């Protein structure tokens, strides 16, 4: 099913749908883990602010969307320069990859990672960093794409404490067979 729709660069017109995919994915991924009140406040009441913020995102961020044959966005990947200066060997960070429930575990995530791998293919340093909550099943996805566990750090979401785990690829294109 992952090959029945294109992956394309996102544009400003995609801001609202990307934000809605983000919210829907968080709801299904973190329901029962993160407080419901946090999810309600963060995504429902703050949705318009998040859409506006996405429209004004940094120019060096790259975002790709997965689109069905009917032109519905079902997932996205956003990347840009690494925000954590503690990882100089990973100059690129995968900020977000989210899929609507029903489109997960079908190869869509791998298809979304491919343009990122292509974007860093000719770079002298192909390192890519990603952070995921310790309880997030996406960690298995990153590991299936050859990402190596690097470290964990505490993070507070709402009133609860969690650990976020850093994973890194020293050669993402090579892991996807592009080199």
Protein Blocks (a to p, Z undefined) as FASTA:
>chain_A
ZZmcccddddfklmmmmmmmmmmmmmmmmgokacfklmmmmmmmmmmmmmmmmmmgcfkb
ccdddddfkopafbdcdddddfblklmmlmbccfbacddehiaonommmmmmmmmmmmmm
mpmblcdcddddfklmklmmmmmnopacfbdcdddehjbccdddddddfblmlmnopZZ
